[in-house]
Amino acid sequence: MEVTLLGTGAPAGLPRPDCPCAACATALGPDARAATALLVDGALLLDLTPGAAFAAARAGHSLGGVRQVLLSHPHDGPPVEVPAGLPHPVRVPDGRELTLLTGHRVRAVAMDAGGTGYAVTGPDGQRLLYLPPGGAPAGLETAAAQSYDMVLADVVGRPDALARLRAVGSTGPTTDVLAVHLGHDVPPGGELRRRLAAAGARVVPDGTTLVVGAYEDVPDVPRRTLVLGGARSGKSVEAERRLESFPDVLYVATGGTRGGDTEWAARVAAHRERRPGSWRTAETTDLLPVLAQDGPPVLIDCLSLWLTDVMDEVGAWDDAEWAGGGEKALRRRVRELTEAVRCARRTVVAVSNEVGSGIVPATASGRRYRDELGRLNAAFANECEQVLLIVAGQAVVLRG
């Protein structure tokens, strides 16, 4: 089964007319995107958009052989003219299945927002799933018989849609996940590709023709990632974003509750509000058992608070205790942690503060903490496939 992406953009396209935002300003050449539409084997058109016939011609195809035109979402704006010879576009009722004379079978998938998804099975048995903008499947069978060979979805706007598919086995290691419906809310330039790669997805230019089921060299999701950054740099948001397309994430909060501290409680509440409802939370600094267990991805936020707790335990703030064995005890605890990360089989994303670039602390204990955190970050980073530094909400890739 062959799919040509006549467009990969949001319904308004990218760039939007007369929009001065950074994403629109840089959406030039291959990054310019018409509204998403798919041509399947020259016989099935999913979403009719303005200029579809010209887009097909530019990609070396004709719409003359199209036998069915299906719409996935309400189209705003003026009515789209139906090119001569094309069947009238329709939306299939949820759950209904139809078979084309070409041998393609199409099933309408109910969504949790306005629109209809379409599961398409080709004459060769290959399967693709196409989801409308802003939507996720409303209900999926548990333990799907087989995963789709290709999924085209609004990965940026609804990463939870991909998480739902993964939860029931509708996507697997060989599923080619493509981001479509890309609008001016996507990050400009190469940042979009980096974010998608972290979710196991990719993006292609308009006019690209793909063979469903063919192997694509998509970067593997790193098993171990360290996200560094200063205060309010966006490091926690970046870490959470990396896992929001995965179900059953374990969020390990190392800061505790700090009873009576209202400012800290507000910070914790803000973090909880951002996280998907399916994530589980564990408040602990005992990271070794967490890393030793098999299971879903784990997000540790953060290592700097873990270090504070350990330095409290070993008496690092007292010079006599530090010299009398506290320093050696801390080195052992850090070594145990990094060895656990090295042996971890589950996906791990850890957050830590980068504090060594600012003002030198005025106290000896502050300088000791700064130095030990730098050592911890370096040791942890050595065991990670990917290391990121977040500055002003922007990710600088240090490794991976």
Summary of the structure (lengths in Angstrom):
residues: 400
radius of gyration: 24.7
end to end distance: 33.4
largest distance: 87.6
contacts: 1298
relative contact order: 0.11
helix: 28%
strand: 23%
